[in-house]
Amino acid sequence: MQKGFNSDINTRGQQFHVQTEDWGRENPFLVSRVFCDGAVITTLKTSYQDALKNQSIKDSEAILQALRKQHNSVVDQIYSGQIG
C-alpha cells in the first residue's frame, strides 16, 4: 500500500514541495505539509473519520483515495494562490 505522495510545484516564481502521508491505523490521520524554501508553511491534518465519511476505515482503497484527494486538493490550492 502506498503511504504517501510527494509533489514539487513551481508557480508564481516560487518552488513548493507538498508531502502527504497516511499515518496508519494506529494514528489514523492523513497529513499534508507544504514546504517553501525548506520551511513548513502549511500543515493539513485530517482524521480518517473526517476523510472517509461513511466508508470503512478498514478499506485500504478508500484510504488511498482519500489520501490522493487531500494531496491533489493542497496542490490545487497552491496553484490557485490560496496557499503560498
N, CA and C atoms as an extended XYZ file, in Angstrom:
252
Properties=species:S:1:pos:R:3:atomname:S:1:resname:S:1:resid:I:1 pbc="F F F"
N         0.834       -1.186        0.000 N   MET     1
C         0.000        0.000        0.000 CA  MET     1
C         0.878        1.248        0.000 C   MET     1
N         0.493        2.189       -0.802 N   GLN     2
C         1.211        3.462       -0.864 CA  GLN     2
C         0.914        4.256        0.401 C   GLN     2
N         1.958        4.779        1.025 N   LYS     3
C         1.806        5.504        2.284 CA  LYS     3
C         1.812        7.013        2.108 C   LYS     3
N         2.026        7.509        0.874 N   GLY     4
C         2.020        8.945        0.702 CA  GLY     4
C         2.338        9.386       -0.705 C   GLY     4
N         2.263       10.702       -0.872 N   PHE     5
C         2.529       11.333       -2.158 CA  PHE     5
C         3.440       12.530       -1.940 C   PHE     5
N         4.268       12.826       -2.942 N   ASN     6
C         5.144       13.997       -2.937 CA  ASN     6
C         5.036       14.690       -4.285 C   ASN     6
N         4.988       16.013       -4.250 N   SER     7
C         4.952       16.796       -5.485 CA  SER     7
C         5.817       18.038       -5.324 C   SER     7
N         6.540       18.363       -6.376 N   ASP     8
C         7.281       19.619       -6.443 CA  ASP     8
C         6.548       20.531       -7.407 C   ASP     8
N         6.285       21.760       -6.971 N   ILE     9
C         5.466       22.694       -7.736 CA  ILE     9
C         6.212       24.013       -7.878 C   ILE     9
N         6.276       24.502       -9.091 N   ASN    10
C         6.830       25.821       -9.358 CA  ASN    10
C         5.706       26.698       -9.885 C   ASN    10
N         5.404       27.755       -9.146 N   THR    11
C         4.353       28.672       -9.572 CA  THR    11
C         4.607       30.057       -8.972 C   THR    11
N         4.241       31.069       -9.717 N   ARG    12
C         4.390       32.452       -9.287 CA  ARG    12
C         5.811       32.770       -8.796 C   ARG    12
N         6.820       32.138       -9.427 N   GLY    13
C         8.201       32.396       -9.073 CA  GLY    13
C         8.669       31.732       -7.786 C   GLY    13
N         7.878       30.837       -7.247 N   GLN    14
C         8.261       30.138       -6.024 CA  GLN    14
C         8.226       28.628       -6.249 C   GLN    14
N         9.050       27.925       -5.470 N   GLN    15
C         9.049       26.470       -5.534 CA  GLN    15
C         8.496       25.926       -4.215 C   GLN    15
N         7.545       25.015       -4.339 N   PHE    16
C         6.901       24.386       -3.193 CA  PHE    16
C         7.100       22.875       -3.277 C   PHE    16
N         7.124       22.251       -2.121 N   HIS    17
C         7.118       20.789       -2.051 CA  HIS    17
C         5.925       20.398       -1.189 C   HIS    17
N         5.102       19.492       -1.700 N   VAL    18
C         3.927       19.008       -0.961 CA  VAL    18
C         4.165       17.549       -0.619 C   VAL    18
N         4.012       17.235        0.657 N   GLN    19
C         4.183       15.872        1.148 CA  GLN    19
C         2.904       15.485        1.892 C   GLN    19
N         2.261       14.412        1.444 N   THR    20
C         1.044       13.934        2.092 CA  THR    20
C         1.284       12.493        2.527 C   THR    20
N         1.000       12.220        3.806 N   GLU    21
C         1.271       10.905        4.382 CA  GLU    21
C         0.039       10.327        5.068 C   GLU    21
N        -0.054        9.010        5.029 N   ASP    22
C        -1.023        8.272        5.818 CA  ASP    22
C        -0.287        7.822        7.072 C   ASP    22
N        -0.731        8.275        8.237 N   TRP    23
C        -0.053        7.927        9.476 CA  TRP    23
C        -0.457        6.543        9.998 C   TRP    23
N        -1.372        5.861        9.312 N   GLY    24
C        -1.706        4.485        9.663 CA  GLY    24
C        -2.842        4.360       10.658 C   GLY    24
N        -3.324        3.160       10.777 N   ARG    25
C        -4.499        2.907       11.621 CA  ARG    25
C        -4.239        3.124       13.109 C   ARG    25
N        -2.995        3.001       13.524 N   GLU    26
C        -2.651        3.246       14.939 CA  GLU    26
C        -2.713        4.736       15.277 C   GLU    26
N        -2.519        5.575       14.280 N   ASN    27
C        -2.588        7.033       14.411 CA  ASN    27
C        -3.349        7.521       13.186 C   ASN    27
N        -4.681        7.354       13.174 N   PRO    28
C        -5.485        7.468       11.948 CA  PRO    28
C        -5.689        8.890       11.417 C   PRO    28
N        -4.649        9.400       10.785 N   PHE    29
C        -4.705       10.728       10.194 CA  PHE    29
C        -4.021       10.730        8.830 C   PHE    29
N        -4.505       11.606        7.971 N   LEU    30
C        -3.854       11.935        6.709 CA  LEU    30
C        -3.264       13.329        6.915 C   LEU    30
N        -1.974       13.474        6.662 N   VAL    31
C        -1.297       14.738        6.956 CA  VAL    31
C        -0.580       15.238        5.712 C   VAL    31
N        -0.869       16.489        5.348 N   SER    32
C        -0.194       17.152        4.231 CA  SER    32
C         0.615       18.312        4.782 C   SER    32
N         1.835       18.421        4.290 N   ARG    33
C         2.683       19.555        4.648 CA  ARG    33
C         3.150       20.221        3.370 C   ARG    33
N         3.154       21.552        3.394 N   VAL    34
C         3.649       22.329        2.268 CA  VAL    34
C         4.932       23.025        2.726 C   VAL    34
N         5.992       22.806        1.955 N   PHE    35
C         7.284       23.403        2.239 CA  PHE    35
C         7.597       24.463        1.189 C   PHE    35
N         8.216       25.545        1.631 N   CYS    36
C         8.736       26.574        0.727 CA  CYS    36
C        10.071       27.014        1.311 C   CYS    36
N        11.118       26.952        0.519 N   ASP    37
C        12.480       27.283        0.974 CA  ASP    37
C        12.877       26.460        2.192 C   ASP    37
N        12.441       25.197        2.245 N   GLY    38
C        12.820       24.284        3.320 CA  GLY    38
C        12.009       24.390        4.592 C   GLY    38
N        11.113       25.371        4.662 N   ALA    39
C        10.300       25.562        5.862 CA  ALA    39
C         8.862       25.117        5.613 C   ALA    39
N         8.248       24.538        6.634 N   VAL    40
C         6.836       24.172        6.540 CA  VAL    40
C         6.022       25.453        6.641 C   VAL    40
N         5.199       25.707        5.621 N   ILE    41
C         4.367       26.907        5.653 CA  ILE    41
C         2.906       26.585        5.939 C   ILE    41
N         2.491       25.344        5.730 N   THR    42
C         1.117       24.937        5.994 CA  THR    42
C         1.087       23.440        6.295 C   THR    42
N         0.256       23.070        7.255 N   THR    43
C         0.010       21.660        7.564 CA  THR    43
C        -1.492       21.439        7.603 C   THR    43
N        -1.927       20.370        6.963 N   LEU    44
C        -3.339       19.975        6.984 CA  LEU    44
C        -3.402       18.562        7.535 C   LEU    44
N        -4.093       18.389        8.656 N   LYS    45
C        -4.215       17.084        9.311 CA  LYS    45
C        -5.694       16.719        9.358 C   LYS    45
N        -6.048       15.594        8.708 N   THR    46
C        -7.435       15.163        8.608 CA  THR    46
C        -7.575       13.764        9.204 C   THR    46
N        -8.523       13.586       10.101 N   SER    47
C        -8.750       12.266       10.687 CA  SER    47
C        -9.348       11.333        9.645 C   SER    47
N        -9.122       10.036        9.811 N   TYR    48
C        -9.753        9.060        8.933 CA  TYR    48
C       -11.265        9.270        8.934 C   TYR    48
N       -11.827        9.497       10.109 N   GLN    49
C       -13.277        9.656       10.230 CA  GLN    49
C       -13.778       10.787        9.337 C   GLN    49
N       -13.085       11.920        9.346 N   ASP    50
C       -13.495       13.049        8.510 CA  ASP    50
C       -13.210       12.794        7.029 C   ASP    50
N       -12.095       12.163        6.743 N   ALA    51
C       -11.700       11.932        5.346 CA  ALA    51
C       -12.557       10.867        4.669 C   ALA    51
N       -12.978        9.881        5.437 N   LEU    52
C       -13.681        8.747        4.839 CA  LEU    52
C       -15.196        8.840        4.959 C   LEU    52
N       -15.681        9.753        5.784 N   LYS    53
C       -17.127        9.927        5.990 CA  LYS    53
C       -17.782        8.590        6.320 C   LYS    53
N       -18.576        8.040        5.432 N   ASN    54
C       -19.331        6.826        5.718 CA  ASN    54
C       -18.634        5.543        5.267 C   ASN    54
N       -17.396        5.642        4.812 N   GLN    55
C       -16.676        4.463        4.343 CA  GLN    55
C       -15.931        3.814        5.509 C   GLN    55
N       -15.606        2.571        5.356 N   SER    56
C       -14.912        1.811        6.393 CA  SER    56
C       -13.439        2.189        6.456 C   SER    56
N       -12.933        2.408        7.672 N   ILE    57
C       -11.504        2.702        7.813 CA  ILE    57
C       -10.670        1.450        7.563 C   ILE    57
N       -11.316        0.301        7.441 N   LYS    58
C       -10.591       -0.931        7.143 CA  LYS    58
C       -10.400       -1.124        5.646 C   LYS    58
N       -11.006       -0.261        4.846 N   ASP    59
C       -10.915       -0.350        3.387 CA  ASP    59
C        -9.681        0.422        2.917 C   ASP    59
N        -8.596       -0.289        2.627 N   SER    60
C        -7.341        0.374        2.265 CA  SER    60
C        -7.460        1.178        0.969 C   SER    60
N        -8.325        0.751        0.047 N   GLU    61
C        -8.509        1.514       -1.200 CA  GLU    61
C        -9.188        2.855       -0.912 C   GLU    61
N       -10.137        2.873        0.006 N   ALA    62
C       -10.807        4.126        0.373 CA  ALA    62
C        -9.819        5.082        1.034 C   ALA    62
N        -8.926        4.557        1.849 N   ILE    63
C        -7.910        5.386        2.496 CA  ILE    63
C        -6.973        5.972        1.446 C   ILE    63
N        -6.551        5.154        0.494 N   LEU    64
C        -5.671        5.633       -0.576 CA  LEU    64
C        -6.359        6.714       -1.412 C   LEU    64
N        -7.620        6.541       -1.720 N   GLN    65
C        -8.362        7.548       -2.488 CA  GLN    65
C        -8.473        8.853       -1.696 C   GLN    65
N        -8.733        8.766       -0.390 N   ALA    66
C        -8.821        9.966        0.447 CA  ALA    66
C        -7.465       10.659        0.527 C   ALA    66
N        -6.395        9.874        0.607 N   LEU    67
C        -5.035       10.420        0.642 CA  LEU    67
C        -4.736       11.183       -0.648 C   LEU    67
N        -5.048       10.559       -1.787 N   ARG    68
C        -4.828       11.192       -3.091 CA  ARG    68
C        -5.673       12.465       -3.223 C   ARG    68
N        -6.917       12.401       -2.788 N   LYS    69
C        -7.816       13.563       -2.880 CA  LYS    69
C        -7.272       14.729       -2.056 C   LYS    69
N        -6.812       14.455       -0.840 N   GLN    70
C        -6.267       15.517        0.000 CA  GLN    70
C        -5.014       16.110       -0.631 C   GLN    70
N        -4.122       15.261       -1.122 N   HIS    71
C        -2.887       15.744       -1.747 CA  HIS    71
C        -3.205       16.636       -2.950 C   HIS    71
N        -4.086       16.166       -3.817 N   ASN    72
C        -4.443       16.947       -5.005 CA  ASN    72
C        -5.125       18.258       -4.636 C   ASN    72
N        -5.920       18.257       -3.586 N   SER    73
C        -6.582       19.480       -3.133 CA  SER    73
C        -5.549       20.517       -2.680 C   SER    73
N        -4.549       20.085       -1.940 N   VAL    74
C        -3.498       21.001       -1.488 CA  VAL    74
C        -2.713       21.544       -2.682 C   VAL    74
N        -2.376       20.685       -3.634 N   VAL    75
C        -1.680       21.123       -4.843 CA  VAL    75
C        -2.528       22.168       -5.587 C   VAL    75
N        -3.818       21.908       -5.733 N   ASP    76
C        -4.711       22.861       -6.397 CA  ASP    76
C        -4.745       24.200       -5.661 C   ASP    76
N        -4.732       24.167       -4.327 N   GLN    77
C        -4.738       25.407       -3.542 CA  GLN    77
C        -3.469       26.215       -3.764 C   GLN    77
N        -2.358       25.538       -3.951 N   ILE    78
C        -1.101       26.258       -4.242 CA  ILE    78
C        -1.213       26.934       -5.608 C   ILE    78
N        -1.642       26.192       -6.620 N   TYR    79
C        -1.761       26.766       -7.971 CA  TYR    79
C        -2.751       27.921       -8.021 C   TYR    79
N        -3.807       27.860       -7.196 N   SER    80
C        -4.819       28.922       -7.216 CA  SER    80
C        -4.426       30.124       -6.358 C   SER    80
N        -3.310       30.011       -5.618 N   GLY    81
C        -2.848       31.127       -4.792 CA  GLY    81
C        -3.426       31.137       -3.393 C   GLY    81
N        -4.184       30.133       -3.009 N   GLN    82
C        -4.747       30.068       -1.658 CA  GLN    82
C        -3.683       29.710       -0.614 C   GLN    82
N        -2.655       29.005       -1.056 N   ILE    83
C        -1.516       28.673       -0.193 CA  ILE    83
C        -0.278       29.259       -0.856 C   ILE    83
N         0.537       29.925       -0.053 N   GLY    84
C         1.798       30.457       -0.572 CA  GLY    84
C         1.658       31.874       -0.898 C   GLY    84
